């Protein structure tokens, strides 16, 4: 038995099922990994949605319309 296992078993109060504690720890680790992956996906999605060059590539007609509208509004003030 390794030193880490001895430490873990001594941290567990008497009467608690060691196997159950290990299953819970494993479940927590899996959940932690899933949350980390989900957070990375959200960050990628936000970064992609804020990338104006990608938006223009995906929606060229809307981009031209917006540019024309802004140009009209800016030119009208003169």
Buried (B, 14 or more C-beta within 10 A) or exposed (E): EEEEEEEBEEEEEEEEEEEEBBEEEEEEEEEEEEEEEEEEEEEEEEEEEEEEEEBBEEEEEEBEEEEEEEEEEEEEEE
